[in-house]
Amino acid sequence: MGQIKSIAGVLFSRLIGFLIFILVMGLLNILVPYVDNITYTTVISFLNSNLWVIILFSLLMAGGELFSVLMPPFNLPFPLFNAIGSIFLIKFFFNIFVFVDTQLINVSIPGVRITLKQLFIIIAAIVFLIVLISGYVKLLVEMYSDKQESSSEKKVKKNRR
């Protein structure tokens, strides 16, 4: 099926990824006074202002992955963590759209922000439900396939006697 993961492996990989992200963000912020480009400065400012959204969806997705490694019933929260994390990921994407529209392109279309806010609510709700339902379906499929494997192993052992 998939790759077998351990709790330590998930924690280590997520921690390394987070540290690399923080180091890159720090380096980019250090370079702001030395780079004479308004677009670079604006993009770094945007990333700094959305840092909390990036950290939130990263932590929630990491929590979901951590719970997915555990055995049932301890893995039940993983779809919920992933679904909530997906909302913050969608929020970040919408922030990117607004940023590109207002800061980089500088095209102001009346009513676009209201439409994007309404669209965000609809898309976030749909993505939340899809991620949540598919996560629990995955758990049910895994539990059902584990039961099938254990019953077929019992039949094989019984036939060997």
C-alpha positions as CSV (number, residue, x, y, z in Angstrom):
1,M,0.0,0.0,0.0
2,G,1.9,3.0,1.3
3,Q,5.1,3.8,3.0
4,I,5.2,2.8,6.7
5,K,6.0,5.8,8.8
6,S,7.0,6.2,12.4
7,I,6.2,8.9,14.9
8,A,9.9,9.8,15.2
9,G,10.2,10.0,11.4
10,V,7.2,12.3,11.0
11,L,8.4,14.6,13.8
12,F,11.9,14.7,12.5
13,S,11.0,15.4,8.9
14,R,8.4,18.1,9.9
15,L,10.9,19.7,12.3
16,I,13.6,19.8,9.6
17,G,11.2,21.3,7.1
18,F,10.1,23.9,9.6
19,L,13.7,24.9,10.5
20,I,14.6,25.2,6.8
21,F,11.6,27.4,6.2
22,I,12.5,29.7,9.2
23,L,16.1,29.9,8.0
24,V,15.1,30.8,4.5
25,M,12.6,33.4,5.8
26,G,15.3,34.9,8.0
27,L,17.8,35.0,5.1
28,L,15.2,36.7,2.9
29,N,14.4,39.3,5.6
30,I,18.1,40.0,6.1
31,L,18.6,40.7,2.4
32,V,15.7,43.2,2.2
33,P,18.0,46.3,2.9
34,Y,20.5,45.1,0.4
35,V,18.2,44.3,-2.5
36,D,17.0,47.4,-4.3
37,N,13.8,46.0,-5.8
38,I,10.3,47.1,-4.7
39,T,8.7,43.8,-5.9
40,Y,11.2,41.8,-3.7
41,T,10.4,44.0,-0.7
42,T,6.7,43.7,-1.3
43,V,6.7,39.9,-1.6
44,I,8.8,39.6,1.6
45,S,6.4,41.9,3.4
46,F,3.5,39.7,2.2
47,L,5.2,36.5,3.4
48,N,5.9,38.1,6.8
49,S,2.3,39.3,7.2
50,N,1.0,35.8,6.3
51,L,3.6,33.9,8.4
52,W,1.0,33.0,11.0
53,V,-1.3,31.4,8.3
54,I,1.7,29.4,6.9
55,I,2.7,28.2,10.4
56,L,-0.9,27.3,11.3
57,F,-1.6,25.1,8.2
58,S,1.9,23.5,8.5
59,L,1.3,22.6,12.2
60,L,-2.2,21.3,11.5
61,M,-1.1,19.2,8.6
62,A,1.8,17.9,10.7
63,G,-0.6,17.0,13.5
64,G,-2.8,15.2,11.0
65,E,0.2,13.3,9.7
66,L,1.3,12.5,13.2
67,F,-2.2,11.1,14.1
68,S,-2.3,9.1,10.9
69,V,0.7,7.1,12.0
70,L,-0.9,6.0,15.2
71,M,-3.0,2.8,15.5
72,P,-6.8,2.9,15.8
73,P,-8.6,4.5,17.6
74,F,-5.8,7.1,18.2
75,N,-5.7,7.9,14.5
76,L,-9.3,9.2,14.4
77,P,-8.4,12.9,14.7
78,F,-6.1,12.9,11.6
79,P,-8.9,13.8,9.0
80,L,-10.1,16.6,11.2
81,F,-6.6,18.1,11.5
82,N,-6.1,17.8,7.8
83,A,-9.5,19.4,7.1
84,I,-8.8,22.4,9.3
85,G,-5.3,22.7,7.9
86,S,-6.8,22.7,4.4
87,I,-8.9,25.7,5.3
88,F,-5.8,27.7,6.3
89,L,-4.1,26.5,3.1
90,I,-7.0,27.8,1.0
91,K,-6.9,31.1,3.0
92,F,-3.2,31.4,2.1
93,F,-3.9,30.8,-1.6
94,F,-6.7,33.5,-1.5
95,N,-4.3,35.9,0.2
96,I,-1.9,35.3,-2.7
97,F,-4.7,36.1,-5.2
98,V,-5.6,39.3,-3.4
99,F,-1.9,40.2,-3.1
100,V,-1.2,39.7,-6.8
101,D,-4.3,41.6,-7.7
102,T,-3.7,44.6,-5.4
103,Q,0.1,44.8,-5.1
104,L,1.7,43.4,-8.2
105,I,-0.8,43.9,-10.9
106,N,-2.4,47.0,-9.4
107,V,-5.8,46.4,-11.1
108,S,-8.6,47.5,-8.9
109,I,-11.9,46.0,-10.0
110,P,-14.8,47.1,-7.8
111,G,-16.5,44.2,-6.0
112,V,-13.7,41.7,-6.6
113,R,-12.7,41.5,-2.9
114,I,-16.3,40.8,-1.9
115,T,-16.6,38.1,-4.5
116,L,-13.3,36.6,-3.3
117,K,-14.5,36.5,0.3
118,Q,-17.7,34.8,-0.7
119,L,-15.8,32.4,-3.0
120,F,-13.4,31.6,-0.1
121,I,-16.2,30.6,2.2
122,I,-17.8,28.3,-0.4
123,I,-14.5,26.7,-1.5
124,A,-13.2,26.4,2.1
125,A,-16.4,24.6,3.1
126,I,-16.3,22.3,0.1
127,V,-12.6,21.5,0.6
128,F,-13.1,21.0,4.3
129,L,-15.9,18.4,3.7
130,I,-14.0,16.6,1.0
131,V,-10.9,16.3,3.1
132,L,-12.8,15.2,6.2
133,I,-15.0,12.7,4.4
134,S,-12.1,11.2,2.3
135,G,-10.0,10.9,5.5
136,Y,-12.6,9.0,7.3
137,V,-13.3,6.8,4.3
138,K,-9.6,6.0,4.1
139,L,-9.7,5.0,7.8
140,L,-12.7,2.8,7.2
141,V,-11.1,1.2,4.1
142,E,-7.9,0.5,6.1
143,M,-9.8,-1.0,9.0
144,Y,-11.9,-3.2,6.6
145,S,-8.8,-4.4,4.7
146,D,-7.0,-5.2,8.0
147,K,-10.0,-7.3,9.1
148,Q,-10.0,-9.0,5.7
149,E,-6.3,-9.8,5.9
150,S,-6.6,-11.1,9.5
151,S,-9.6,-13.3,8.6
152,S,-7.8,-14.7,5.5
153,E,-4.7,-15.4,7.6
154,K,-6.8,-17.3,10.1
155,K,-8.3,-19.4,7.2
156,V,-4.8,-20.2,5.9
157,K,-3.6,-21.2,9.4
158,K,-6.7,-23.4,9.8
159,N,-6.2,-25.1,6.4
160,R,-2.6,-25.8,7.3
161,R,-3.6,-27.9,10.3
